[in-house]
Amino acid sequence: MKKKKSTIIKLLAYIRPYSALFIISLIMTAISVVCSLLVPVMFGRGVDLIISKGNVDIDGILRIAAITVAIIAAGALSQWITGYMNNALTFKIIKQLRSQIFKKTQELPLSYLDSNTSGELLSRCVTDIEQISDGLLMGFTQVFNGILTIILTIIFMAGINPFITIAVVALSPASFALTKFIASRTHEMFRKQSESRGEMTSFTDESIENMKLIYAFDHKDESRAEFDEKNEILSKYSLKATFFSSLVNPSTRLIYAALYAIVTIMGGFYVIGGSLTVGNLSALLGYTNQYSKPFNEITGTITEFQNALASASRVFEVLEASSAEDPYCDFSAPENHAGAVSFDNVCFSYDPKVPLIENFNLKAEPGQRIAIVGPTGCGKTTLINLLMRFYDVRGGSINIDGKNINTMSHREVRSHYGMVLQDIWLKTGTIRENIAYGRPDATESEIKAAAHNAYADDFIEKLPNGYDTLIGEDGGNLSEGQKQLLCIARVMLTDPSMLILDEATSSVDSMTEIRITKAFDRLMKGRTSFIVAHRLSTIVNSDLILVMNSGHILEQGTHEELLAKKGFYYDLYQSRKS
Protein backbone atom coordinates (compact mmCIF):
# COMPACT_ATOMS: atom_id res chain seq x y z
CA MET A 1 0.00 0.00 0.00
CA LYS A 2 2.85 2.37 0.87
CA LYS A 3 4.52 1.71 -2.49
CA LYS A 4 1.20 2.31 -4.30
CA LYS A 5 0.74 5.70 -2.57
CA SER A 6 4.31 6.64 -3.44
CA THR A 7 3.67 5.79 -7.10
CA ILE A 8 0.50 7.92 -7.16
CA ILE A 9 2.39 10.88 -5.65
CA LYS A 10 5.12 10.55 -8.31
CA LEU A 11 2.53 10.48 -11.09
CA LEU A 12 0.75 13.55 -9.69
CA ALA A 13 4.07 15.43 -9.73
CA TYR A 14 4.06 15.13 -13.54
CA ILE A 15 0.82 17.15 -13.69
CA ARG A 16 2.38 20.28 -12.16
CA PRO A 17 4.05 21.58 -15.37
CA TYR A 18 0.69 21.34 -17.15
CA SER A 19 -1.43 22.92 -14.41
CA ALA A 20 -3.13 25.27 -16.92
CA LEU A 21 -4.54 22.30 -18.86
CA PHE A 22 -5.54 20.68 -15.58
CA ILE A 23 -7.41 23.78 -14.37
CA ILE A 24 -9.20 24.25 -17.70
CA SER A 25 -10.19 20.59 -17.57
CA LEU A 26 -11.62 21.02 -14.06
CA ILE A 27 -13.59 24.13 -15.07
CA MET A 28 -15.01 22.47 -18.18
CA THR A 29 -15.81 19.35 -16.15
CA ALA A 30 -17.72 21.47 -13.61
CA ILE A 31 -19.70 23.16 -16.40
CA SER A 32 -20.48 19.79 -17.99
CA VAL A 33 -21.64 18.32 -14.68
CA VAL A 34 -23.81 21.33 -13.81
CA CYS A 35 -25.43 21.19 -17.24
CA SER A 36 -26.14 17.47 -16.88
CA LEU A 37 -27.69 18.07 -13.43
CA LEU A 38 -29.88 20.93 -14.64
CA VAL A 39 -31.58 18.65 -17.19
CA PRO A 40 -33.53 16.54 -14.59
CA VAL A 41 -34.73 19.79 -12.96
CA MET A 42 -36.00 21.07 -16.29
CA PHE A 43 -37.69 17.73 -17.05
CA GLY A 44 -39.32 17.80 -13.60
CA ARG A 45 -40.69 21.29 -14.21
CA GLY A 46 -42.00 20.15 -17.57
CA VAL A 47 -43.78 17.21 -15.93
CA ASP A 48 -45.41 19.55 -13.39
CA LEU A 49 -46.80 21.66 -16.26
CA ILE A 50 -48.82 18.63 -17.38
CA ILE A 51 -51.52 19.05 -14.74
CA SER A 52 -54.34 16.97 -16.17
CA LYS A 53 -56.08 16.08 -19.42
CA GLY A 54 -56.68 19.29 -21.31
CA ASN A 55 -54.76 21.27 -18.74
CA VAL A 56 -51.25 21.42 -20.21
CA ASP A 57 -49.07 24.55 -20.39
CA ILE A 58 -47.77 24.08 -23.95
CA ASP A 59 -45.97 27.43 -24.06
CA GLY A 60 -44.21 26.69 -20.79
CA ILE A 61 -43.20 23.23 -21.99
CA LEU A 62 -41.80 24.65 -25.24
CA ARG A 63 -39.90 27.30 -23.32
CA ILE A 64 -38.46 24.64 -20.99
CA ALA A 65 -37.61 22.45 -24.00
CA ALA A 66 -35.67 25.30 -25.64
CA ILE A 67 -33.74 26.01 -22.44
CA THR A 68 -33.05 22.29 -22.02
CA VAL A 69 -31.66 22.01 -25.55
CA ALA A 70 -29.36 24.98 -24.87
CA ILE A 71 -28.19 23.38 -21.60
CA ILE A 72 -27.52 20.06 -23.33
CA ALA A 73 -25.56 21.81 -26.11
CA ALA A 74 -23.46 23.72 -23.57
CA GLY A 75 -22.84 20.49 -21.65
CA ALA A 76 -21.81 18.65 -24.82
CA LEU A 77 -19.38 21.42 -25.81
CA SER A 78 -17.79 21.57 -22.38
CA GLN A 79 -17.56 17.77 -22.31
CA TRP A 80 -15.72 17.82 -25.66
CA ILE A 81 -13.30 20.47 -24.37
CA THR A 82 -12.76 18.39 -21.22
CA GLY A 83 -11.96 15.31 -23.27
CA TYR A 84 -9.54 17.26 -25.45
CA MET A 85 -7.77 18.76 -22.42
CA ASN A 86 -7.56 15.39 -20.68
CA ASN A 87 -6.07 13.78 -23.79
CA ALA A 88 -3.58 16.63 -24.19
CA LEU A 89 -2.60 16.38 -20.52
CA THR A 90 -2.24 12.61 -20.61
CA PHE A 91 -0.20 12.46 -23.80
CA LYS A 92 2.11 15.28 -22.70
CA ILE A 93 2.84 13.37 -19.48
CA ILE A 94 3.38 10.12 -21.39
CA LYS A 95 5.65 11.90 -23.88
CA GLN A 96 7.71 13.20 -20.97
CA LEU A 97 7.88 9.74 -19.37
CA ARG A 98 8.94 8.16 -22.68
CA SER A 99 11.70 10.73 -23.15
CA GLN A 100 12.90 10.32 -19.57
CA ILE A 101 13.03 6.53 -19.62
CA PHE A 102 14.84 6.46 -22.99
CA LYS A 103 17.33 9.05 -21.74
CA LYS A 104 17.74 6.99 -18.57
CA THR A 105 18.61 3.88 -20.59
CA GLN A 106 21.49 5.90 -22.08
CA GLU A 107 22.75 6.75 -18.58
CA LEU A 108 22.42 3.36 -16.90
CA PRO A 109 25.68 1.64 -16.02
CA LEU A 110 26.59 -1.47 -17.96
CA SER A 111 26.23 -3.49 -14.75
CA TYR A 112 22.49 -2.68 -14.78
CA LEU A 113 22.15 -3.56 -18.46
CA ASP A 114 24.07 -6.80 -17.91
CA SER A 115 21.71 -7.85 -15.10
CA ASN A 116 18.46 -6.89 -16.90
CA THR A 117 17.50 -8.29 -20.29
CA SER A 118 16.85 -5.99 -23.24
CA GLY A 119 13.35 -7.47 -23.58
CA GLU A 120 12.55 -6.53 -19.97
CA LEU A 121 13.69 -2.95 -20.55
CA LEU A 122 11.77 -2.86 -23.83
CA SER A 123 8.62 -3.97 -21.99
CA ARG A 124 9.00 -1.13 -19.48
CA CYS A 125 9.77 1.46 -22.16
CA VAL A 126 6.85 0.53 -24.43
CA THR A 127 4.17 -1.74 -22.92
CA ASP A 128 4.22 -0.31 -19.40
CA ILE A 129 4.17 3.26 -20.71
CA GLU A 130 1.08 2.42 -22.78
CA GLN A 131 -0.61 0.92 -19.71
CA ILE A 132 0.07 4.16 -17.80
CA SER A 133 -1.40 6.13 -20.70
CA ASP A 134 -4.63 4.12 -20.65
CA GLY A 135 -4.96 4.37 -16.87
CA LEU A 136 -4.30 8.12 -16.75
CA LEU A 137 -6.69 8.84 -19.61
CA MET A 138 -9.53 6.95 -17.93
CA GLY A 139 -8.66 8.59 -14.63
CA PHE A 140 -8.75 12.13 -15.96
CA THR A 141 -11.85 11.48 -18.04
CA GLN A 142 -13.99 9.65 -15.49
CA VAL A 143 -12.68 10.16 -11.95
CA PHE A 144 -12.75 13.98 -11.97
CA ASN A 145 -16.13 14.03 -13.65
CA GLY A 146 -17.46 11.40 -11.27
CA ILE A 147 -16.38 13.15 -8.08
CA LEU A 148 -17.91 16.46 -9.14
CA THR A 149 -21.10 14.69 -10.23
CA ILE A 150 -21.46 12.97 -6.86
CA ILE A 151 -20.93 16.19 -4.87
CA LEU A 152 -23.22 18.37 -6.98
CA THR A 153 -25.88 15.66 -7.23
CA ILE A 154 -26.10 15.53 -3.42
CA ILE A 155 -26.52 19.32 -3.32
CA PHE A 156 -29.25 19.29 -6.00
CA MET A 157 -31.10 16.39 -4.33
CA ALA A 158 -30.90 18.02 -0.91
CA GLY A 159 -32.58 21.09 -2.40
CA ILE A 160 -35.58 18.92 -3.36
CA ASN A 161 -35.84 16.55 -0.39
CA PRO A 162 -33.10 16.26 2.26
CA PHE A 163 -34.49 13.05 3.83
CA ILE A 164 -34.34 11.06 0.61
CA THR A 165 -30.86 12.52 0.02
CA ILE A 166 -29.72 11.25 3.44
CA ALA A 167 -31.01 7.76 2.60
CA VAL A 168 -29.11 7.80 -0.69
CA VAL A 169 -25.86 9.00 0.87
CA ALA A 170 -26.15 6.51 3.75
CA LEU A 171 -25.86 3.59 1.34
CA SER A 172 -22.77 4.98 -0.42
CA PRO A 173 -20.19 3.63 2.09
CA ALA A 174 -21.26 0.08 1.19
CA SER A 175 -20.09 0.68 -2.38
CA PHE A 176 -16.82 2.25 -1.22
CA ALA A 177 -16.10 -0.61 1.18
CA LEU A 178 -16.77 -3.20 -1.51
CA THR A 179 -14.58 -1.37 -4.03
CA LYS A 180 -11.68 -1.03 -1.58
CA PHE A 181 -11.94 -4.71 -0.62
CA ILE A 182 -11.67 -5.86 -4.23
CA ALA A 183 -9.03 -3.28 -5.23
CA SER A 184 -6.69 -4.42 -2.44
CA ARG A 185 -6.64 -7.86 -4.06
CA THR A 186 -6.27 -6.75 -7.67
CA HIS A 187 -3.13 -4.57 -7.35
CA GLU A 188 -0.87 -7.51 -6.52
CA MET A 189 -2.29 -9.50 -9.44
CA PHE A 190 -1.66 -6.62 -11.84
CA ARG A 191 1.90 -6.25 -10.52
CA LYS A 192 2.59 -9.92 -11.22
CA GLN A 193 0.89 -9.55 -14.60
CA SER A 194 3.30 -6.72 -15.54
CA GLU A 195 6.31 -8.73 -14.39
CA SER A 196 5.30 -11.86 -16.30
CA ARG A 197 4.54 -9.74 -19.38
CA GLY A 198 8.08 -8.34 -19.18
CA GLU A 199 9.53 -11.86 -18.93
CA MET A 200 7.55 -12.99 -21.96
CA THR A 201 8.60 -9.92 -23.97
CA SER A 202 12.21 -10.59 -23.04
CA PHE A 203 11.98 -14.24 -24.08
CA THR A 204 10.27 -13.34 -27.36
CA ASP A 205 12.93 -10.71 -28.15
CA GLU A 206 15.69 -13.18 -27.33
CA SER A 207 14.13 -15.92 -29.48
CA ILE A 208 13.64 -13.69 -32.53
CA GLU A 209 17.21 -12.36 -32.33
CA ASN A 210 18.62 -15.89 -32.12
CA MET A 211 16.28 -17.68 -34.52
CA LYS A 212 19.18 -19.04 -36.57
CA LEU A 213 20.57 -20.83 -33.53
CA ILE A 214 17.13 -22.19 -32.65
CA TYR A 215 16.85 -23.63 -36.17
CA ALA A 216 20.43 -24.85 -36.18
CA PHE A 217 20.01 -26.86 -32.97
CA ASP A 218 16.45 -27.88 -33.80
CA HIS A 219 15.27 -26.24 -30.59
CA LYS A 220 11.91 -25.10 -31.96
CA ASP A 221 9.80 -27.46 -29.86
CA GLU A 222 11.65 -26.57 -26.65
CA SER A 223 11.38 -22.87 -27.48
CA ARG A 224 7.64 -23.17 -28.09
CA ALA A 225 7.22 -25.12 -24.85
CA GLU A 226 9.07 -22.46 -22.86
CA PHE A 227 7.02 -19.72 -24.50
CA ASP A 228 3.80 -21.60 -23.72
CA GLU A 229 4.86 -21.89 -20.09
CA LYS A 230 5.51 -18.16 -19.79
CA ASN A 231 2.31 -17.42 -21.71
CA GLU A 232 0.37 -19.64 -19.31
CA ILE A 233 1.75 -17.77 -16.29
CA LEU A 234 0.83 -14.42 -17.85
CA SER A 235 -2.62 -15.73 -18.71
CA LYS A 236 -3.12 -16.98 -15.15
CA TYR A 237 -2.25 -13.64 -13.53
CA SER A 238 -4.22 -11.69 -16.15
CA LEU A 239 -7.28 -13.86 -15.60
CA LYS A 240 -7.11 -13.50 -11.81
CA ALA A 241 -6.62 -9.74 -12.02
CA THR A 242 -9.49 -9.35 -14.47
CA PHE A 243 -11.74 -11.69 -12.46
CA PHE A 244 -11.37 -9.76 -9.20
CA SER A 245 -11.62 -6.35 -10.85
CA SER A 246 -14.68 -7.40 -12.88
CA LEU A 247 -16.55 -8.09 -9.63
CA VAL A 248 -16.59 -4.39 -8.82
CA ASN A 249 -18.98 -3.09 -11.45
CA PRO A 250 -21.82 -5.64 -11.13
CA SER A 251 -21.60 -5.52 -7.33
CA THR A 252 -21.94 -1.75 -7.20
CA ARG A 253 -24.72 -1.87 -9.81
CA LEU A 254 -26.63 -4.21 -7.52
CA ILE A 255 -26.27 -1.79 -4.62
CA TYR A 256 -27.47 1.16 -6.68
CA ALA A 257 -30.37 -0.77 -8.16
CA ALA A 258 -31.52 -1.31 -4.57
CA LEU A 259 -30.94 2.39 -3.94
CA TYR A 260 -33.13 3.34 -6.93
CA ALA A 261 -35.94 1.14 -5.57
CA ILE A 262 -35.67 2.80 -2.13
CA VAL A 263 -35.88 6.31 -3.64
CA THR A 264 -38.93 5.26 -5.70
CA ILE A 265 -40.78 3.90 -2.66
CA MET A 266 -39.89 6.82 -0.36
CA GLY A 267 -40.67 9.36 -3.07
CA GLY A 268 -44.02 7.70 -3.72
CA PHE A 269 -45.05 8.13 -0.12
CA TYR A 270 -43.99 11.78 -0.19
CA VAL A 271 -46.02 12.37 -3.38
CA ILE A 272 -49.08 10.73 -1.79
CA GLY A 273 -48.54 12.93 1.27
CA GLY A 274 -48.46 16.01 -0.93
CA SER A 275 -45.00 17.20 0.13
CA LEU A 276 -43.45 16.23 -3.20
CA THR A 277 -44.63 16.79 -6.75
CA VAL A 278 -44.50 14.17 -9.48
CA GLY A 279 -42.01 16.37 -11.31
CA ASN A 280 -39.77 16.54 -8.23
CA LEU A 281 -39.94 12.75 -7.85
CA SER A 282 -38.99 12.44 -11.53
CA ALA A 283 -36.00 14.73 -10.92
CA LEU A 284 -34.97 12.74 -7.82
CA LEU A 285 -35.06 9.47 -9.76
CA GLY A 286 -32.96 11.08 -12.48
CA TYR A 287 -30.46 12.29 -9.87
CA THR A 288 -30.35 8.83 -8.32
CA ASN A 289 -29.26 7.42 -11.66
CA GLN A 290 -26.72 10.18 -12.10
CA TYR A 291 -25.49 9.71 -8.53
CA SER A 292 -24.89 5.98 -9.01
CA LYS A 293 -23.46 6.28 -12.50
CA PRO A 294 -20.14 7.90 -11.41
CA PHE A 295 -19.62 5.11 -8.88
CA ASN A 296 -20.08 2.52 -11.59
CA GLU A 297 -17.72 4.41 -13.91
CA ILE A 298 -15.11 5.00 -11.22
CA THR A 299 -15.17 1.38 -10.11
CA GLY A 300 -14.94 0.39 -13.77
CA THR A 301 -11.67 2.31 -14.05
CA ILE A 302 -10.13 0.37 -11.18
CA THR A 303 -8.96 -2.39 -13.52
CA GLU A 304 -7.11 0.06 -15.74
CA PHE A 305 -5.91 2.22 -12.87
CA GLN A 306 -4.50 -0.72 -10.89
CA ASN A 307 -2.79 -1.93 -14.05
CA ALA A 308 -1.43 1.57 -14.68
CA LEU A 309 -0.07 1.83 -11.11
CA ALA A 310 1.69 -1.54 -11.42
CA SER A 311 3.21 -0.43 -14.74
CA ALA A 312 4.16 3.00 -13.35
CA SER A 313 5.94 1.34 -10.44
CA ARG A 314 8.07 -0.66 -12.91
CA VAL A 315 8.83 2.47 -14.96
CA PHE A 316 9.87 4.45 -11.86
CA GLU A 317 12.18 1.59 -10.84
CA VAL A 318 14.15 2.25 -14.02
CA LEU A 319 14.00 6.05 -13.69
CA GLU A 320 15.24 5.87 -10.10
CA ALA A 321 18.02 3.37 -10.79
CA SER A 322 21.51 4.70 -10.15
CA SER A 323 23.07 6.27 -13.22
CA ALA A 324 26.64 5.68 -14.26
CA GLU A 325 28.53 8.09 -12.04
CA ASP A 326 30.05 10.85 -14.13
CA PRO A 327 30.55 13.96 -11.97
CA TYR A 328 32.99 15.48 -14.47
CA CYS A 329 30.37 16.19 -17.10
CA ASP A 330 32.05 19.23 -18.70
CA PHE A 331 33.60 18.15 -21.96
CA SER A 332 35.92 19.90 -24.33
CA ALA A 333 37.77 18.64 -27.35
CA PRO A 334 40.33 16.04 -26.25
CA GLU A 335 43.93 17.13 -26.01
CA ASN A 336 46.61 15.39 -28.03
CA HIS A 337 47.61 12.65 -25.63
CA ALA A 338 50.91 10.89 -25.92
CA GLY A 339 49.07 7.66 -25.14
CA ALA A 340 50.88 6.38 -22.03
CA VAL A 341 48.50 4.10 -20.15
CA SER A 342 49.15 2.55 -16.75
CA PHE A 343 47.32 0.18 -14.43
CA ASP A 344 48.46 0.72 -10.84
CA ASN A 345 47.45 -2.00 -8.36
CA VAL A 346 44.05 -2.34 -10.04
CA CYS A 347 41.48 -4.55 -8.31
CA PHE A 348 38.13 -5.41 -9.85
CA SER A 349 35.38 -8.03 -9.82
CA TYR A 350 31.85 -8.07 -11.19
CA ASP A 351 30.69 -9.82 -8.03
CA PRO A 352 32.40 -8.66 -4.81
CA LYS A 353 32.26 -12.24 -3.55
CA VAL A 354 34.12 -13.61 -6.59
CA PRO A 355 37.59 -12.02 -7.04
CA LEU A 356 38.75 -11.56 -10.63
CA ILE A 357 41.53 -8.99 -11.04
CA GLU A 358 43.75 -8.29 -8.03
CA ASN A 359 46.72 -5.91 -7.77
CA PHE A 360 47.08 -5.71 -11.55
CA ASN A 361 49.96 -3.56 -12.83
CA LEU A 362 50.80 -2.59 -16.39
CA LYS A 363 52.62 0.25 -18.12
CA ALA A 364 51.96 0.84 -21.84
CA GLU A 365 54.34 3.29 -23.46
CA PRO A 366 53.07 5.72 -26.11
CA GLY A 367 52.68 4.07 -29.50
CA GLN A 368 53.07 0.53 -28.18
CA ARG A 369 50.97 -2.36 -29.42
CA ILE A 370 49.83 -4.35 -26.40
CA ALA A 371 48.36 -7.77 -27.17
CA ILE A 372 46.31 -9.55 -24.51
CA VAL A 373 45.96 -13.31 -24.75
CA GLY A 374 44.83 -16.10 -22.49
CA PRO A 375 42.12 -18.70 -21.98
CA THR A 376 38.41 -17.81 -21.87
CA GLY A 377 37.46 -16.02 -18.64
CA CYS A 378 41.00 -14.89 -17.83
CA GLY A 379 40.03 -11.19 -17.79
CA LYS A 380 40.94 -9.97 -21.29
CA THR A 381 37.61 -8.30 -22.05
CA THR A 382 37.42 -7.05 -18.45
CA LEU A 383 40.58 -5.01 -19.03
CA ILE A 384 38.92 -3.42 -22.06
CA ASN A 385 35.82 -2.63 -19.98
CA LEU A 386 38.02 -0.91 -17.40
CA LEU A 387 40.01 1.04 -20.01
CA MET A 388 36.77 2.43 -21.48
CA ARG A 389 35.23 3.07 -18.03
CA PHE A 390 32.35 0.76 -18.85
CA TYR A 391 33.07 -0.37 -15.31
CA ASP A 392 35.09 1.48 -12.65
CA VAL A 393 37.89 -0.13 -10.72
CA ARG A 394 37.23 -1.20 -7.12
CA GLY A 395 40.80 -0.44 -6.10
CA GLY A 396 43.93 1.17 -7.56
CA SER A 397 43.83 3.44 -10.59
CA ILE A 398 44.09 3.57 -14.38
CA ASN A 399 45.91 6.56 -15.81
CA ILE A 400 46.24 8.15 -19.23
CA ASP A 401 49.43 10.22 -19.44
CA GLY A 402 49.51 10.27 -15.65
CA LYS A 403 45.90 11.44 -15.24
CA ASN A 404 43.50 9.19 -13.33
CA ILE A 405 40.60 8.35 -15.67
CA ASN A 406 38.20 8.51 -12.69
CA THR A 407 38.78 12.28 -12.68
CA MET A 408 37.75 12.44 -16.35
CA SER A 409 34.24 12.25 -17.74
CA HIS A 410 33.15 9.05 -19.46
CA ARG A 411 32.83 10.97 -22.70
CA GLU A 412 36.35 12.37 -22.43
CA VAL A 413 37.87 8.96 -21.69
CA ARG A 414 36.07 7.28 -24.57
CA SER A 415 36.85 10.09 -27.01
CA HIS A 416 40.50 8.99 -26.97
CA TYR A 417 39.75 5.42 -28.04
CA GLY A 418 38.64 3.82 -31.26
CA MET A 419 37.05 0.46 -30.59
CA VAL A 420 36.29 -2.50 -32.87
CA LEU A 421 34.53 -5.40 -31.18
CA GLN A 422 33.87 -8.98 -32.09
CA ASP A 423 30.14 -8.28 -31.68
CA ILE A 424 29.03 -6.31 -34.73
CA TRP A 425 26.51 -3.51 -34.31
CA LEU A 426 25.04 -1.50 -37.17
CA LYS A 427 22.15 0.92 -36.94
CA THR A 428 19.16 1.18 -39.23
CA GLY A 429 20.15 3.67 -41.91
CA THR A 430 22.39 4.08 -44.94
CA ILE A 431 25.91 2.74 -45.35
CA ARG A 432 27.11 6.35 -45.19
CA GLU A 433 25.32 6.99 -41.88
CA ASN A 434 26.79 3.86 -40.34
CA ILE A 435 30.34 4.77 -41.27
CA ALA A 436 29.83 8.36 -40.05
CA TYR A 437 28.23 7.24 -36.76
CA GLY A 438 31.17 8.56 -34.71
CA ARG A 439 31.59 11.68 -36.87
CA PRO A 440 28.23 12.82 -38.29
CA ASP A 441 29.87 15.97 -39.71
CA ALA A 442 32.37 14.02 -41.82
CA THR A 443 32.62 14.99 -45.48
CA GLU A 444 31.86 12.62 -48.34
CA SER A 445 35.54 12.35 -49.24
CA GLU A 446 36.48 11.50 -45.62
CA ILE A 447 33.82 8.78 -45.48
CA LYS A 448 34.99 7.25 -48.73
CA ALA A 449 38.63 7.46 -47.63
CA ALA A 450 37.80 5.58 -44.42
CA ALA A 451 35.93 2.92 -46.42
CA HIS A 452 38.88 2.63 -48.78
CA ASN A 453 41.39 2.23 -45.93
CA ALA A 454 39.17 -0.48 -44.43
CA TYR A 455 38.92 -2.26 -47.80
CA ALA A 456 35.14 -1.78 -47.68
CA ASP A 457 34.78 0.51 -50.70
CA ASP A 458 34.92 -2.37 -53.18
CA PHE A 459 31.74 -4.10 -51.98
CA ILE A 460 29.98 -0.82 -51.09
CA GLU A 461 30.25 0.49 -54.66
CA LYS A 462 28.75 -2.78 -55.94
CA LEU A 463 25.61 -2.30 -53.83
CA PRO A 464 22.47 -1.04 -55.70
CA ASN A 465 22.65 2.45 -54.16
CA GLY A 466 26.27 2.50 -53.07
CA TYR A 467 26.80 4.55 -49.93
CA ASP A 468 23.05 5.39 -49.89
CA THR A 469 22.04 1.74 -49.55
CA LEU A 470 19.69 1.26 -46.61
CA ILE A 471 20.43 -1.52 -44.13
CA GLY A 472 18.71 -2.68 -40.96
CA GLU A 473 20.24 -3.05 -37.52
CA ASP A 474 21.24 -6.62 -38.39
CA GLY A 475 23.02 -5.45 -41.54
CA GLY A 476 20.42 -6.78 -43.97
CA ASN A 477 21.90 -9.06 -46.61
CA LEU A 478 25.50 -8.10 -45.89
CA SER A 479 27.87 -10.88 -44.92
CA GLU A 480 29.46 -10.98 -41.46
CA GLY A 481 32.76 -9.95 -43.00
CA GLN A 482 31.21 -6.97 -44.79
CA LYS A 483 29.54 -5.84 -41.58
CA GLN A 484 32.88 -6.07 -39.80
CA LEU A 485 34.53 -3.97 -42.51
CA LEU A 486 31.91 -1.24 -41.99
CA CYS A 487 32.63 -1.25 -38.25
CA ILE A 488 36.35 -0.94 -38.94
CA ALA A 489 35.73 1.94 -41.40
CA ARG A 490 33.64 3.65 -38.73
CA VAL A 491 36.60 3.63 -36.33
CA MET A 492 39.08 4.70 -38.99
CA LEU A 493 36.95 7.76 -39.71
CA THR A 494 37.11 8.94 -36.07
CA ASP A 495 40.95 8.90 -36.20
CA PRO A 496 41.34 8.14 -32.44
CA SER A 497 44.52 8.65 -30.43
CA MET A 498 44.37 5.09 -29.04
CA LEU A 499 42.87 1.83 -30.30
CA ILE A 500 41.12 -1.15 -28.76
CA LEU A 501 40.68 -4.17 -31.03
CA ASP A 502 38.70 -7.02 -29.49
CA GLU A 503 38.79 -9.92 -31.96
CA ALA A 504 38.36 -7.27 -34.66
CA THR A 505 39.01 -9.58 -37.61
CA SER A 506 37.11 -12.60 -36.29
CA SER A 507 34.44 -12.49 -39.01
CA VAL A 508 36.54 -11.98 -42.11
CA ASP A 509 38.23 -14.48 -44.39
CA SER A 510 41.98 -15.02 -44.46
CA MET A 511 42.62 -12.81 -47.50
CA THR A 512 40.53 -9.97 -46.11
CA GLU A 513 42.21 -10.42 -42.74
CA ILE A 514 45.59 -9.85 -44.34
CA ARG A 515 44.35 -6.62 -45.95
CA ILE A 516 42.70 -5.44 -42.75
CA THR A 517 45.84 -6.20 -40.78
CA LYS A 518 47.76 -3.96 -43.19
CA ALA A 519 45.14 -1.24 -42.75
CA PHE A 520 45.40 -1.56 -38.98
CA ASP A 521 49.19 -1.38 -39.24
CA ARG A 522 48.82 2.04 -40.84
CA LEU A 523 46.14 3.08 -38.34
CA MET A 524 48.09 1.90 -35.29
CA LYS A 525 51.30 3.63 -36.30
CA GLY A 526 52.17 6.04 -33.49
CA ARG A 527 49.07 5.10 -31.50
CA THR A 528 48.90 3.08 -28.30
CA SER A 529 46.87 -0.02 -29.16
CA PHE A 530 45.33 -2.81 -27.12
CA ILE A 531 44.63 -5.98 -29.08
CA VAL A 532 42.60 -8.90 -27.75
CA ALA A 533 42.95 -11.96 -29.96
CA HIS A 534 42.39 -15.68 -29.90
CA ARG A 535 44.21 -16.19 -33.19
CA LEU A 536 47.78 -15.75 -32.01
CA SER A 537 48.98 -15.29 -35.59
CA THR A 538 47.43 -11.81 -35.56
CA ILE A 539 49.54 -10.52 -32.65
CA VAL A 540 53.02 -11.93 -33.33
CA ASN A 541 54.28 -8.44 -34.28
CA SER A 542 53.04 -6.77 -31.10
CA ASP A 543 55.52 -4.77 -29.00
CA LEU A 544 54.31 -6.45 -25.83
CA ILE A 545 52.21 -9.55 -25.29
CA LEU A 546 50.44 -10.01 -21.95
CA VAL A 547 49.61 -13.60 -21.11
CA MET A 548 46.73 -13.61 -18.63
CA ASN A 549 45.05 -16.24 -16.53
CA SER A 550 42.55 -15.76 -13.68
CA GLY A 551 42.96 -11.99 -13.72
CA HIS A 552 46.77 -12.04 -13.40
CA ILE A 553 49.64 -11.53 -15.83
CA LEU A 554 51.53 -14.82 -16.00
CA GLU A 555 54.03 -13.78 -18.64
CA GLN A 556 54.88 -10.74 -20.72
CA GLY A 557 57.26 -10.02 -23.54
CA THR A 558 57.54 -10.18 -27.31
CA HIS A 559 56.44 -13.20 -29.30
CA GLU A 560 60.02 -14.52 -29.62
CA GLU A 561 60.80 -13.92 -25.94
CA LEU A 562 57.70 -15.77 -24.78
CA LEU A 563 58.34 -18.72 -27.09
CA ALA A 564 61.90 -18.92 -25.78
CA LYS A 565 60.59 -19.24 -22.20
CA LYS A 566 58.59 -22.31 -23.20
CA GLY A 567 55.98 -21.49 -20.59
CA PHE A 568 52.22 -20.90 -20.66
CA TYR A 569 52.35 -18.86 -23.90
CA TYR A 570 54.48 -21.48 -25.62
CA ASP A 571 51.96 -24.21 -24.74
CA LEU A 572 49.08 -21.96 -25.82
CA TYR A 573 50.79 -21.14 -29.13
CA GLN A 574 51.59 -24.75 -29.88
CA SER A 575 48.00 -25.84 -29.12
CA ARG A 576 46.62 -23.19 -31.49
CA LYS A 577 49.01 -24.29 -34.25
CA SER A 578 47.99 -27.93 -34.01
Sequence and secondary structure as in RCSB ss.txt:
>XXXX:A:sequence
MKKKKSTIIKLLAYIRPYSALFIISLIMTAISVVCSLLVPVMFGRGVDLIISKGNVDIDGILRIAAITVAIIAAG
ALSQWITGYMNNALTFKIIKQLRSQIFKKTQELPLSYLDSNTSGELLSRCVTDIEQISDGLLMGFTQVFNGILTI
ILTIIFMAGINPFITIAVVALSPASFALTKFIASRTHEMFRKQSESRGEMTSFTDESIENMKLIYAFDHKDESRA
EFDEKNEILSKYSLKATFFSSLVNPSTRLIYAALYAIVTIMGGFYVIGGSLTVGNLSALLGYTNQYSKPFNEITG
TITEFQNALASASRVFEVLEASSAEDPYCDFSAPENHAGAVSFDNVCFSYDPKVPLIENFNLKAEPGQRIAIVGP
TGCGKTTLINLLMRFYDVRGGSINIDGKNINTMSHREVRSHYGMVLQDIWLKTGTIRENIAYGRPDATESEIKAA
AHNAYADDFIEKLPNGYDTLIGEDGGNLSEGQKQLLCIARVMLTDPSMLILDEATSSVDSMTEIRITKAFDRLMK
GRTSFIVAHRLSTIVNSDLILVMNSGHILEQGTHEELLAKKGFYYDLYQSRKS
>XXXX:A:secstr
 HHHHHHHHHHHHTTGGGHHHHHHHHHHHHHHHHHHHHHHHHHHHHHHTEEETTEE HHHHHHHHHHHHHHHHHH
HHHHHHHHHHHHHHHHHHHHHHHHHHHHHHHHS HHHHHHS HHHHHIIIIIHHHHHHHHHHHIIIIIHHHHHHH
HHHHHHHHHH HHHHHHHHHTHHHHHHHHHHHHHHHHHHHHHHHHHHHHHHHHHHHHHHTHHHHHHTT HHHHHH
HHHHHHHHHHHHHHHHHHHHHTHHHHHHHHHHHHHHHHHHHHHHHHHHTSS HHHHHHHHHHHHHHHHHHHHHHH
THHHHHHHHHHHHHHHHHHTS                   EEEEEEEE SBTTB  EEEEEEEE TT EEEEE S
TTSSHHHHHHHHTTSS  SEEEEEETTEEGGGS HHHHHHTEEEE SS    SEEHHHHHGGG TT  HHHHHHH
HHHTT HHHHHTSTTGGG EE TT TT  HHHHHHHHHHHHHHH  SEEEEESTTTTS HHHHHHHHHHHHHHHT
TSEEEEE SSGGGSTT SEEEEEETTEEEEEE HHHHHHHTSHHHHHHHHHH 
